[in-house]
Amino acid sequence: MTPNIGMTAVPHTLTEEQTSVIKAPIKDSILLSGKAGTGKTTAGVLRMCRLVEQGVAGDSILVLVPQRRLAADYYSMVRSADFPAGSQPVILTFNGLAQRMLSLFWPLIASQAGFKTPSVTPRFLNMETAQYYLAGIVEPLLEQGYFESLTIDRNRLYSQILDNLNKSAVVGFPPGEIAERLSSAWAGNNPQHNIYQQAQECALKFRDFCLANHFLDFSLQLSVFTNQIWPSLLCRQFIKNSHRHLIYDNIEEDFPVAHDFAAELLPDLDSALLIQDATGGYRSFLGADPVSAQQLGQLCTGQMHLTASLVQSTQLGQLEGALRESIIEHRLVKSSTANMEESFSIQSFRFYPEVLDWVTGEIRGILQQGAANPGDIAILTPYLSDSLRFSFAHRLEKAAIPFTTYRPSRSLRDEPAVQTVLTLARIAHPSWGLTPSTQQVRAAFSQSISECDFTRADLLSRILFKPKDNQFPLNSFDGIKMEMQSRITYRIGEFYEHLRGWLMDNQGGGNIELDHWISRLFGERLSQPGFGFHKDYDASAAVSRLIESCREFRRIFNSDQQDALPDAGAEYTRVLETGILASQSYASNAIQEDADVVFLSPAYSFLMRNRPVKYQFWVDIGSNGWWSRLDQPLTQPYVLNRNWQSGQKWTDVNEYENNQATLTRIITGLVRRCSEHIFMCSVNYNEHGIEERGQLLLSMQTILRERARQSGGLDV
């Protein structure tokens, strides 16, 4: 008998394979594998329910996931009305577990971990606050000539230095080895060794700073847990006594040190279910290691495999096989193309705007025909630039198609909604001395008032924005000439006055911290009808990220007891807008998963969302962005890896093989997360006016030629 808890939440009838996993003996240690769309996570969630039904205490079940977004189904089940109250499993990432143990065992390990003042409570840094303090260390070195041969943004410089520290922690080697590992693999002509040494020096200075100030960034959290806490007998006993059952989902997306932890925990558990997608590993550039995941899985006493896709059609399965073969072999030998006609289509265009118009029109037609809801559709690109996002947004909004975008590595300061909010904050806080420009105010009016176009926003900013030292800079709409009021329109003037009045009433924020001030501004004004963020999912997500980021910065900043510095809100605004903070949302849960909207994102972001759709639109399959990776002059994720042999050179052959494997993995993952049809678009000239013929396009041409040959038609 299958579990009763939460069965109403299962979107399909359970397969026999899933039922076998759920009903497996409680004492079993199982590796569950299967491709995307076979229902592995559903089986994991219901296995959790089964354990509770069999009398297992909820808090004795540890559910591990590589990132919080992948825990959504587990959280949803635990929060459902069907789940027993007071019997909640512990759902964590490995880093979340490390933080819990650090807080609990801090007095015992602080001294041996090297912290200067063990009696002081540790403070956990997120990506943004870590970058803030790192910038204070690196900026004087930049004045001395460090990294003078590099021409990258400072936020990228800081993030890559931190990334090196993170790689050392997730792989499990000392940070003092970073430069040597990178230098030994460098095969280029231009000298790179000095840059690696400088990056390591900055990283080690930051590590010393954290130890002296009882700060724990991501890398130090993992390092202290793996090297000091977990090896202690007291900690091991605590974890083993507290958690008798383990469900570890998406192990291929997690770090080697997390796999080490699970491997040492397994023999003492009452049961374990490890879930793996053998073709996954989308987070490899962040340190995920499918190889060590495979080694971990082999420690289980039993193995089960899900074969039946609950998403992919037979035709799409054929397309997947053909794509994989054409990318790897550059020809088709084994794959048949006979029944693929209904699974995909390719449209060719000369110029990029034609692609955007066609995609928008096709989506409108699908929705009008009732073939799908907006949430059943994804528009996928190799990367999503600001200009491309704006162009798509303009067309989708004009067609009344609800949508959202997601770019996890995008800096907050580049989000129009964030720029608007921070400009309004600077207007309302003249004492900060951070007066916005007329251009920034114009953009803020255009974004924050729904009917205010560029021309009217320009008039408002030039006529009514009059900055003076420590004085509120916005004048009343009623004070301008009637002719100008009519030109701007009285309706826009009305909403301007509502916004101006709110900003005046909340000048200086009173005693309210900036994150609370922003939350009120969004809730009381910007999200209301007539204002620019009303029913704007992207703006809502961006502001949520901003509030979360600002709150965390304030928490760390205020605890630092540096009285000579300005208040946290002013400092946060300054460093964010100057680019010292990347403010990247690596852990953000801002996306509304239940929102019925078209999902526009880079392909990688869609894969990590782990939600299938009926229809996918692949934009510009000729782009080299599907193939090549972003240049990172200070780091190399595939060299800072357990599987990289010391002394081996990273050559063009390695780069080619890695790009090929990555493209295969991404495309396979996309096809497995589609149930109806994939629309592919090729364009002669990309959004920059450059002609490209990337590997994905060449692979599709291989498939089309084979289809023509098998059907007896002419070669194409």
N, C-alpha and C positions, 0 to 999 in steps of 0.2 A: 504494500500500500504506500502510495506516495504521500509526502508531507501535506498537511492541511494548511499550515501557516502560510499566508500570503499567496495561495494558489491563484486567487483572482487576479493577481498582478502579472501572472505569466501570460505573455501575448500569444502563445501557441500551445498546442498539445505537446506534452513532453514526448521525446523520442525514447525508444527502448534503451538506447545508449545513455541518455541523460538519466533516466530512471535507475539504471544500474549504478551509476555514480552516486546518486542521492541515497540509494538503499544499501550501499556497500557497508559491511560490518563496521561498527563504530571504531574498532581498534585498528583499522587499516591505515597504512601510509601509502598514499596514491599519487602518482604523477598523471595528471589529466592533460592530454595534448589534443590538438585539433586546429584546423585553420579558422580564420575569422569567420563568424557567422554560423558556427555550429552549435552555439548555445553553451559554451564553456562557463561563462560568468553566471548564467542562469542556473546551471547545475551547482556552481559554487554557492550561490545565494541560498538555494533550496537545501543544499547539504548543511549549511549553517542552521537553517530552520529545523532540519531533521535532528541535528545534535541537541537542540533545545527541547524538541518534542520527546527525545529519549531521556530527558532528565539531566542533561549536561548544564551546569550553571553558565549563564550567558557570559559573565565576565571572565570565565576561564577559556573562552574562545578568542584567540588573537587573529584578526584579519589584517594581513599586510598587503598593501598595494604600492606600486612605484610612485604614484602621485595622486593627490586628493581627487582629481577629476575621475579617476578610474574606480573610485569607491562609491560612486553615485548610486548604483543599484543596491549595494549593501546598506547604505544609509537609508535609502528609500524603503527597503524592507523592514529595517529595524524601527523606523518611524511610522510604519503603517499600523492601522487599527488592529490588524490581526495578530501582530507580534506581541507576545506576553510582556506586560509591564514589569519593570524591574529585572529583566533578564537580557540586558543589552551586551552583545559582544564588544570587544575593544577593537576599533577600526583605526589603523594608523599607517602612515608611511614609515619607512625605516628611520628617517630623520626625525619624525614625530616621536617614535619610540626612544631615540637617542636623547631628545630634549627632556622627555619625562624622566629618564633614568639620571640624567645630569642634574636635574632639579632635586631629585630624591637623594642621590649619593654624593652631591657636591662636597660636603664637609670631609668626606673620606678620601677623595681623590684630587682635590684642588691643588694641594701642595705638590704631590708627585707629578701632576700634569704640568707644573711649571708656572702656575699663576702667582703673581706677586703678593696678593693679599687674599689668602684662602678664606678668611672670615667674612669677606664681602660677597653678597649675593651676586651670582653671575647674571649677565645681561646678554640676551640672544639678539644678534644682528640679522636682519634680513638683507636681501641683495642691495637695497637702496642705502641703508644705513652703513653697510660695509663699504660701499663705494664712496660714501661721504667721508668716512674716516681715512680710507685709502688715499683719496684725493689730497687730503692734508699732508700726507707723507710724500706723495709723488710729485706734487706741484713744485716744491723747491728743487727737486732733482731735475725736473724739466728745464728750469732756469739755468741749471748747470750744464745742459747739453745732452741729457739722457734722451734716447729715442729720436735724436735729431734727424735721422735718415728716414723716419716714418712719417707718412702723411695721412694719418687716420684720426677720426674724432676722438676727443679725450674720453668720452664715455665708453667707446669701444676699447681704448687702451686700458682703462680701469677694469672693464668687464673681463678682458682676456687675462690680465694678471690674476684676478680672482678665480677665473676658470682654471688656471694652472694649479692653484692651491686646491680647488675642488677636485680636480682630476687626481691629485696625489692622495687625497683623502678617500675617494670612492674606490680607487684601485688598491690603495694600501701601501704606498711607498713614501719615504720621508720627503718633505718639500725641498730639502737641500739637494735632491737628485734631479730636479726638474730640468735645469739648464743642460746638464750632461746628457740626459735622455734625448732632449730635443737636438742638441748639437751633434750627437753621434749619428742621428738619423738624417741630418741635413745633407743633401746632395746637390744643392744649387751652386751656381757660380759666384753670386754675390755673398760677401761675408755676412753671416747671420749670428755667429757665435756671441759677439758682443751684445747684441740685442737680447738674446736669451739670458745672458748673465745679468744684464741690467734688469730684466723682468723678474728674475729670481731674487735679486737683491731687494727690489721693491716688495716682493711677496714676503720675504723673510723679515723685513722691517715691519711690515704690517702684522705679521704673526707675533713679533715681539711686542708691538703696541697692544695687541689684544691681550696677551698674557699679563702685561703690566696694568691693564685697565679692566681686568676680568670681563672682557668681551668675548663672545663666542659667535663667530661667523659660521656659515654652513660647514666649511672645511674643518674648523676646529671642533665643532659639535661631533662630527663623525669620527675624527681622529681621537678625541678624548674617550668617546664611548668604546671604540674598537680596541684602543691600546691600554686604557686604564680601568674603565668601568666593567666591561664585559669579562675581561680576564679575572676579575676579583671573584672569589668564592661566594661572597655575600650577595653580590648582584646576580650571579648565576642561579643561586638558590631561590632568590626572590622571583626572578622571571620564570623559572621552571615550576615553582610552586603556584604562581599566579596564573599561568597560561599552560593548560594541559592539552589544548587542541589548537592546531594551526591551519588556517586557510590562506594561502599565499597566491594571489592572482597576478597574472601578467609578469611572471618572474623574468621573462626575457627582456623586460624594460627596466629592470632594476640593476643596482650596482654590484660589483664583485664582493665588497665587504658585507653587503646585505646577504648575499648568497653564503658567505662564510659563516655569518651568524646563524642562518637557518640550518646550515649543515651541522653545526655543533649542537643545535637545539633539537634536531629531529630524533636522535636515539632515545631521548627522555620523554617524548610526548606520548600521550595516549592515542592521538590520531593526527593525521596530517593530510591535507589535500593541496598539492601544488599544481597550478594551472599555467600552461605554457602554449603559446603560439610559436611553433618552431620556425616559422618564416617571419616573425616579428623582429624587433630590435630597432624600432624607429628612433629611439632616444640614444643611439650609439654615440652620437656626437656630444652628448651630455655625460657619457660614462657608462651607459647601459652595456651589458655584456651577455649576449645570447650564449656564448661558449661556456662561461661559468654557470649560467642558468641550466644548460644541458647537463653539466657535471653534477649540479645539485639534484636535478631530477632523477639521476641514476641511483641516488641513495635511497629512493623510495622502494618499499618492498613489492609494490604492485604498480602496474601501468595500465591505463585505460585511454582509449582514443575515440574521439567523436569524428565521424566521417560525413554525416548527412548535413549539408548546408541548409539552414533555415532562411537564407536570404537569397543566395545566388541561383539563378536559373541554369539549366544545362547549357544553353547557348553562351551565357556569360562565362561559364566554366571553361568552355572551349576557347573563348577569347583570352581568358587568363593564361591558359596553356600556350596558346600561339604567341602571345606577347612575351611571355617568359622565354620561350625558345628563340624568338627572333632577336631579342635583346642580347641573349647570351651567345647564340650560334650565328646570328646574322642571316639565318635561313630557316626554313621549316622542313623538318624531316619526319617527325612523329605526329605533329599536330594536324588535325583535320579542320578545315574551314567551311565544311559543307553546310552546317546549320547555324552559322553565326549571323545571318542577315538581320535578325530582329534584335540582336544584342547591342549593336552600335551603329553609328553613322558618322561620316566625316563631311564637313562643309569647309570649302576653301574660300578664302577672301583675299583681296589685294591689300586692303588697308585695315588698320586696327579698329577704327570706329565702326566699320561694317560688322565686325565680330560682335561688338558690344550690343549693337542694334539687333542683330539676329538672335543672340542669346536671350535678350529681354523679350523679344517677340515670341520665341518658342516657349518660354516660361509662361507668358501671359496666355498663350493658347492652351497649354497643359492645364492651367488653373481654371480657365473658362470652360473647358470640356469636362471638368470634374474628375480628371484622371489622377489627380494628386492634390494634396494640401501643400501650402508653402513649405512646411517643415519636412516634406518628402523630397526636397530638391536641394542640391548643393552645386555651387559654382566654384570650380577649383582651378587654381593657377600655380605655377612653380614658385612664384613669390607675388606679393600684393603690395605694389608701390602706392604712394599717396595719390598720384595722378590716376592710376587705374582704379583705385577704390572710389575716388571722387566721380570718375566717369561712369562707373557702374551705378553708384548711388544715385546720381542724377537721373539716369534712365529708369531705374527700378522705382524710384519715388514718383516719377512722372507717370509710370504705368500703374501706380497704386499697388505695387507688390511689396509686402512687408519683408524685411531682410535684416540680417545682422552680419557683422564681420568679426573675425577673430584673428589677431596676430600676436601670439604670446611674447615674442621677442621685441615688439615695437615699443619704443620709448613713449612714456606718457606725455612728455612735452610736445610730441608730434601730433597728438590727438587734438583736432579742432575744439572739441567740447572742453578739454582740459585747458587749452589756451584761453578760451572764453571765460571759464570760471576763475582762473588765476588773474586775468585782466580785471574782472569785476572785483576780485579781492583786493587788488592793488588800488583800485579806485576808492574802495571803502576803507582803506587803511593808509591814508596819506602820511601818517607818522612813520611808516616804514622807509620813506624816501625812495620807493621803487615806482616812480611815476611811469605809467605806460605811455607808449607813443600814440600819436593820433591814428596811425595805421592799425595798431593793436586794438584800439577802442572801436574803430570802424568794423573790424572783423568781429569783435565781440557783439556789437549791436546786430550785425547781419546774422550771427549764429543764434543769439538769444531771443530775438523777436521774429516770430515765424514768417510774417509777410514783409519783412524789411530786406529789400534787395540791396545790392552793392551801392547803387546810386543814392538811395535814401539813407543808408547807413553812413555814407560819406558826408552827406549834408548834416546829419545829426552830430557826427564826431567833430566836424570843422566848426559848427556853429555853437554847440552846447558844451563841448569839452574844453574847459579853461583851467588848466592846472596851475595851482599856486602852492607855495610852500606850506605844508601841514594843513591845507584846507581842502574841503570836499570840492571836487573839480567839475561836477555836472550841474549845469544850469537848468531852469525850468523850461519846458516846452511852451508854456503859456507866455513866456517873455519874448518870443520871437515874432516877427511880422506875420500877419494873417496870410499873406501871399505865400510865404515859405511853409507855414503850417499846412496849407492846402496842398502844396507841392509834395510834402512828405507824406501827407494824409493824416487826418485826425485820428484814425484808428491806430496807426503806428504810434502817433503821439500819445495816445491813451496808454498803450502798453509800455512805452518808454517811461511815462510818469509813474506807472505802477512799479517798474523796475527801479527807477531812480528813488522813489519813496522808500522802498525796502532797503536799498543801500544806505540811504541817509539815516534811517532808523537804526541801522545796524553798523554804523561807523565804528571803526576800530575793533569791532567784534565784542565790545563791552568786556566782559570777563569770559567770553566764550572762546575756546580753542579753535584753531583754524579748521580742523576736520569737522567739528560740530557746526561751525559757521557755514561751511560748504554744504553740509547735509541739509541745513535749514534753507539755504538759498535754492538748492535744487528742489526740495520738497514744496516750499511755499511759493516759489515763483517759476523757475525755469521748466519744471515738468508740468505746469498747469496749461490748460487750453489757451492758445494765443501766443505762447512762448515757444522758443525754438526746439526745446528738448521733449516736448509733449509727444508721447508714443514713439520716441526715437530710441530703439534698443541699443544702438551703438553708443549714443551719448550717455545713456543710463549706465552701461557697462563701464565706460571710460571714467565717469564720475565716481562710480563705486570703487574702482581701482585707485583713483586719486584719494578718496577718503581713507581707504585702507592704508595706502602708502604714507599719507600725511600723519595718520594716527600712530603708526609704528615709528616714524621718524621723531615725532613729538615725545613718545614714550622714552626712547633712548636719549634724545637730546636733553630733555628736562632732568633726567636722572644723572646727567654728567656733571651737574653742579659747577658749570662754568659761567659764573655770574657776569663776566665781562662780555659775553656774546649776546647778540640781539635775541628777541623772543623766537620760539621755535617756528611759528608761522611765517615770519619774515625770512628767517634763514632757509626754511624749506622752499619757499617761493623763489628765493634768489638762486639756490644751487640747482633747483630743477630747471629753471629757465636758462641758466648758463651752461647746462649740459653736464655738470658734475655728477648729477644723478641720472642714471639710465632709466630708473623706475620701471624696469621690466617686470611683467606680471607672471613670473614663473609659477607661482602658486595660487594665482587668482581663481576664484570661483565665480567671477562676475557674469559669465554667460548664463542666460536663462535657458536651461536645457529643455524646459517644457514649453517654451515659446514656439508658436506655429509660424515660423519665418524661414525664408530662404537663407541658407548658410553660405556666405561668401568668404573664402579663406584660402591660404596656401594649402597645398595638398597635405603637407605634414601635419598642420593643425587639425585638419579634418580627421586624419588617421588617429591622432591622439584623443580626439573627442570620442572615438569608438562607438559611433552611432550610424547604423546603415540608413540609406535613403533609397527611394525608388529610382530617381533620375540624377545623373551626374553630368555636368558640363565641364569638359576639360578645355580650358582656354589656351590657345597658342601652343599646340603640341610640337611646333618646330623650335620652340625656345630652348636654348642651351641651359636655362635655369632648372629644367627637369633633371639635368645630368650633373652639372658642375656644382661644387660647394663654394660657400663664401670664403674668400681669402682671410686667413687669420695669421698675421705675421708673428705674433707672440706665442702662439700655441699650436698644437697639432693633436687633435683628439685621438687619432688612430695610432699615434706613436706613444702617447701617454696611456697605454693600455697594457693589460697583463699578457695579451697574446702577441705583443710585438717583441721580437727577439733583439736583445741588446747588441748594439753595433751594426745592425742592419740598416741600410740606407733606404730612405723613402724616395723612390724614383717615379718617373712618369708612368712606368708599368704599374706600380702600386696605385698611383692615382687613378689610372684607367680602370683597373680591376675594382677598386673601391667604388668609383662612380657607377660602374656597371652593376655591381651588387646592390648599391643603394637604389638605383633606378628600378631594378627588378623587384626589390622589396616594396618600394612605394607603389608601383603600378599594380603589383599583385594584391597589395592591401586595399587599394582603391576598388578594383574590380570585385573583390570578395565582399565589399560593403555596398554593393549596388544590386537591386533586385529586378529592375525593369530594363533600363536602357542607358547607354553612355553616349552622349553627344560630344564629338571631338571637333575642334575648330583649328584649322591651320591658316596662317596669314603670311603673305609674301614679305611684309615689312612689319616688324614688331612695334611696340608703342613708342620706341625711340627712332623709328624710321630705318632700322637696320635689318637686312635680310639674314635670316637664320634657318638652318636645316639641322636641327638637333637630333639626337639619337632616338628619341621617342617617335618623331615623325618618320625617320628612316625605318624603324621597326614596323610601323603601321604600313608603310609602303611595301615592305616585304610580305606582309600578310595579304594586302590587296593584290599583289602580283600572283601569289599562290591561289587566292580565290579565283582570279581570272583564269589561271591555268586549269584548275580543277573543273571549272564550269565550261571549259572549252572556248573561252573568250580570248581576246587579244591581251597580250602583256601590257601592263600599265606602268 
